[in-house]
């Protein structure tokens, strides 16, 4: 299984390198004999080998190629942080990052729960579980430095069926910050 994942990853980066052949020639000298390149490819292949999600492996291939094509425009530390951040995220967390980014503004957490909570019965366990899941995903994105919390903004009111423990989270607002934008650009989002 791992070998198939690695083979598919290497095939994908081969396709992307072919698409970006001219740009790759410009950074070829940076890559040749670079211990940083060797380290990035080793780490990335190790991560891809244990990743079961095909979309995540494709995003990792795109991010890896992006890092290589960036040459010296991105430091080795930035490349490594970008690839490690992507590796640490679940598909649903990447999707949430994309959702926040699509708004092109600061987004209130209640915005992501509005539709879900309107359909659920008051104080239902499903609502509590849904709120908890979104709060955990937001916390992870924030801890990776991909989104930041901002001051209060207007937005959806807190639905009555939100459990009391979640009220403090509902008024928080977030936006994608620099590293989050870099990650999304690297995976083509």
Secondary structure, DSSP 8 states (H G I E B T S, - for coil): -HHHHHHHHHHHHHHHHHHTHHHHHHHHHHHTT-HHHHHHHHHHHHHHHH---HHHHHHHHHHHHHHHHHGGGS-HHHHHHHHHHHHH--HHHHHHHHHHHHTTS-EEHHHHHHHHHHHS-TT-HHHHHHHHHHHHHHHHHHHTTSEEEE---------TTS-GGGHHHHT-EEEE-HHHHHHHHHTT-
